[in-house]
């Protein structure tokens, strides 16, 4: 039987799961820290993954319009960033603007991805020009 390289093992594990967001720690059973990092970097260079933060990666697919990698998630950056917060174990809630829009109190659609976190969270979740805005709440 042919032994798969670490990169192929990581790629196989990504393709088998329904998750859109991965932590570097998800692959630590496959090899060493540096080896896993190298494999993830190669997958980012190939356009199969997108790096959205420190140790955070999202599934990617090639856009038929631009030919560049884009998020594979149907919900876009907002859904991926919320899933990343859940994977990191951060308690969060939607922003006040989104809550007011969902209740029908306003017709202005919130454009920027914004969440309110309960505890201290000092990490950037971003992709190209999109960034998750984090507010501190009680």
C-alpha positions in Angstrom: 0.0 0.0 0.0 1.2 3.5 -0.9 2.1 5.8 2.0 0.6 9.2 1.6 2.7 12.3 2.3 1.7 14.6 5.2 0.3 17.1 2.7 -1.9 14.5 1.1 -3.1 13.3 4.5 -4.0 16.8 5.5 -5.8 17.3 2.2 -7.7 14.1 2.6 -8.8 15.0 6.2 -10.0 18.4 4.9 -12.0 16.9 2.0 -13.7 14.3 4.3 -15.1 16.8 6.8 -18.1 19.1 6.5 -16.4 21.8 8.6 -15.3 25.0 6.8 -12.8 26.2 9.4 -9.7 24.3 10.7 -7.3 24.9 13.5 -3.7 24.0 13.1 -4.2 21.7 16.1 -6.7 19.6 14.1 -3.7 18.1 12.2 -1.2 17.7 15.0 -1.7 13.9 15.2 -0.4 13.6 11.6 3.0 15.0 12.2 5.2 17.6 13.9 4.4 21.3 14.3 6.7 22.5 11.6 5.7 19.7 9.2 2.0 20.5 9.6 2.7 24.2 9.1 4.6 23.5 5.9 1.8 21.3 4.6 -0.8 24.0 5.4 1.4 26.7 3.7 1.6 24.6 0.6 -2.2 24.0 0.5 -2.7 27.8 0.9 -0.3 28.4 -2.0 -2.2 25.9 -4.1 -5.5 27.7 -3.3 -7.1 24.8 -1.4 -7.1 26.6 1.9 -7.2 30.3 2.9 -5.5 31.6 6.0 -8.0 33.7 8.0 -6.0 34.1 11.2 -3.2 32.8 13.4 -3.6 29.0 13.2 -7.0 29.4 11.5 -7.7 28.1 8.0 -10.8 27.9 5.9 -11.7 25.7 3.0 -11.3 27.4 -0.4 -12.4 26.9 -4.0 -11.3 28.6 -7.2 -13.7 31.3 -8.4 -15.0 30.8 -11.9 -15.0 34.5 -12.5 -11.6 35.6 -11.2 -9.7 32.3 -11.1 -8.5 33.2 -7.6 -9.2 31.2 -4.4 -12.4 32.2 -2.5 -14.2 30.8 0.6 -16.0 27.6 -0.1 -18.6 28.4 2.6 -22.0 29.4 1.4 -22.4 32.0 4.1 -19.2 33.8 3.1 -16.8 35.5 5.4 -19.4 36.2 8.1 -20.3 32.5 8.5 -16.6 31.4 8.4 -15.6 34.0 11.0 -18.5 33.0 13.3 -17.5 29.3 12.9 -13.9 30.2 13.7 -15.1 31.9 17.0 -17.0 28.7 17.9 -14.0 26.5 17.1 -11.8 28.7 19.3 -14.3 28.4 22.2 -15.2 32.1 22.3 -18.6 33.0 23.6 -20.1 35.6 21.2 -23.4 37.1 20.2 -24.5 39.0 17.1 -24.0 42.8 17.0 -26.8 45.2 18.0 -27.2 46.3 14.3 -27.8 42.8 13.1 -30.3 42.1 15.9 -32.2 45.3 15.1 -32.2 44.4 11.4 -33.5 40.8 12.1 -36.3 42.2 14.3 -37.4 44.4 11.5 -36.7 47.6 13.4 -34.5 49.0 10.6 -34.1 48.4 6.9 -30.4 49.1 6.9 -28.5 45.9 6.2 -25.3 45.6 8.3 -22.4 45.3 5.9 -19.4 44.6 8.1 -19.1 41.4 10.0 -19.4 42.4 13.6 -19.8 40.4 16.8 -19.9 41.1 20.5 -17.7 38.8 22.7 -18.2 38.3 26.4 -14.6 37.9 27.5 -11.3 39.2 26.3 -10.5 38.2 22.7 -7.3 39.6 21.2 -7.1 37.9 17.8 -7.6 39.1 14.2 -9.8 37.1 11.9 -9.5 38.5 8.4 -9.3 37.6 4.8 -7.9 40.1 2.3 -9.8 43.4 2.9 -12.6 41.7 5.1 -12.1 41.7 8.8 -14.2 40.6 11.7 -14.9 43.6 14.0 -15.1 42.5 17.6 -16.8 44.6 20.3 -16.5 43.9 24.0 -19.8 43.3 25.7 -21.0 42.3 29.2 
